[in-house]
Amino acid sequence: MTQIDFYTHVEDKLRAACALSAKAFSLGRKVTVFCANPETAQRFDRLLWTTPAIGFVPHCAPDDPLAAVTPVIVDCHGEKLLHDEVLLNLRPEWPPFFSRFQRLIEIVSLDDEDRARARERFRFYRDRGYEIRTHDLSNTNA
């Protein structure tokens, strides 16, 4: 069953997503970052070039020729899923294919609307029997 983790009280969702993607990469995990739209995917891509500041996290789009061997896939369509390790959801709704992944990461910002949508996703997963872990990032820089 998919392991689900909610990271809450996050000031900047994209920066937190970059930090979590970099951490997963450092642990040898493959990550699909499911963005809400092409603009968010582009912003995330740009941020990932500088996260971490003295390192590099290899990433690309799912249709890139190197996607099959690239550890972080930045996607906004979900049509070409290349692995089943970690899914990092940056969309307001639950990803319809989340259960094929070993782990799902949800990031919740301080924005009231984002928090309300996250509560809906939390209930959706919980009502289907998934165990959910929460991590309060209010006192960290992640």
RAWO-V440570 format. One record per residue. N is the residue number from 1. RES is the residue in one small letter. SS is DSSP state (hx for helix, st for strand, lp for the rest). D_FIRST is the distance of its C-alpha to the first C-alpha in whole Angstrom. Layout:
N;RES;SS;D_FIRST, N;RES;SS;D_FIRST
This chain:
1;m;lp;0, 2;t;lp;4, 3;q;st;6, 4;i;st;9, 5;d;st;13, 6;f;st;16, 7;y;st;19, 8;t;st;22, 9;h;st;26, 10;v;st;26, 11;e;lp;30, 12;d;lp;29, 13;k;hx;26, 14;l;hx;27, 15;r;hx;28, 16;a;hx;25, 17;a;hx;23, 18;c;hx;25, 19;a;hx;25, 20;l;hx;21, 21;s;hx;21, 22;a;hx;24, 23;k;hx;22, 24;a;hx;19, 25;f;hx;22, 26;s;hx;24, 27;l;lp;21, 28;g;lp;21, 29;r;lp;17, 30;k;lp;18, 31;v;st;17, 32;t;st;18, 33;v;st;20, 34;f;st;20, 35;c;lp;23, 36;a;lp;25, 37;n;lp;28, 38;p;hx;30, 39;e;hx;32, 40;t;hx;29, 41;a;hx;28, 42;q;hx;31, 43;r;hx;31, 44;f;hx;28, 45;d;hx;29, 46;r;hx;33, 47;l;hx;31, 48;l;hx;29, 49;w;lp;32, 50;t;lp;33, 51;t;lp;30, 52;p;lp;31, 53;a;lp;35, 54;i;lp;36, 55;g;lp;33, 56;f;lp;31, 57;v;lp;28, 58;p;lp;28, 59;h;st;26, 60;c;st;27, 61;a;lp;27, 62;p;lp;25, 63;d;lp;28, 64;d;lp;30, 65;p;lp;31, 66;l;lp;29, 67;a;hx;26, 68;a;hx;24, 69;v;hx;25, 70;t;lp;25, 71;p;lp;22, 72;v;st;22, 73;i;st;22, 74;v;st;24, 75;d;st;23, 76;c;lp;24, 77;h;lp;23, 78;g;lp;20, 79;e;lp;22, 80;k;lp;21, 81;l;lp;18, 82;l;lp;19, 83;h;lp;16, 84;d;lp;12, 85;e;lp;12, 86;v;st;13, 87;l;st;14, 88;l;st;16, 89;n;st;17, 90;l;lp;21, 91;r;lp;21, 92;p;lp;22, 93;e;lp;20, 94;w;lp;16, 95;p;lp;15, 96;p;lp;15, 97;f;lp;13, 98;f;hx;10, 99;s;hx;7, 100;r;hx;9, 101;f;lp;9, 102;q;lp;7, 103;r;st;9, 104;l;st;11, 105;i;st;14, 106;e;st;16, 107;i;st;20, 108;v;st;22, 109;s;st;26, 110;l;lp;29, 111;d;lp;30, 112;d;hx;30, 113;e;hx;29, 114;d;hx;26, 115;r;hx;25, 116;a;hx;25, 117;r;hx;23, 118;a;hx;20, 119;r;hx;21, 120;e;hx;20, 121;r;hx;17, 122;f;hx;16, 123;r;hx;17, 124;f;hx;15, 125;y;hx;11, 126;r;hx;12, 127;d;hx;14, 128;r;lp;11, 129;g;lp;9, 130;y;lp;7, 131;e;lp;9, 132;i;st;11, 133;r;st;14, 134;t;st;17, 135;h;st;20, 136;d;st;23, 137;l;lp;25, 138;s;lp;28, 139;n;lp;30, 140;t;lp;29, 141;n;lp;30, 142;a;lp;26
